[in-house]
Amino acid sequence: MKLRATDDLTFRTPTGAIQFKSGEIFDTPSAKPFFKLIESGKIEVVESAVFRIWSELLQDHILVCPSDDMAKSMRAKGGADVVYSMRELKELYKVVDVEGIREIHKAKKIFEQGMIVETKGGRK
């Protein structure tokens, strides 16, 4: 996965500090350690993989994209799998009721270009 620093950043690691200048692109095997920085806009995803995973809860395959833009692009291509962005999954996580999650998934199957904007109640 390729990420771009949108600001000068310094990371402390066990082997010393790593610095990235604003605009610098770097590779990482996983964006997980960078999620908070991506959310805050200090790092942006330049190139990433789309993951197809099996959801036991939904009893269905889903495609997971790192950004809303990539998810929109994948939806436009069509296909059998429902597409979620990471932001949408974070919203879906707020829904505590399992049946509520399944109903949202059913709606996304019907409205293929649909995107979860906000969920109310449940977890924060």
Buried (B, 14 or more C-beta within 10 A) or exposed (E): BEBBBBEEBEEEEEEEEEEBEEEEEBEEEEBEEBBEBBEEEBBBBEEBEBEEEEBEEBEBEBBBBBBBEBBBEBBEEEEEBBBBBBBBEBBBEBBEEEEBBBEBBEEBBEEEEBBBEEBEEBEE
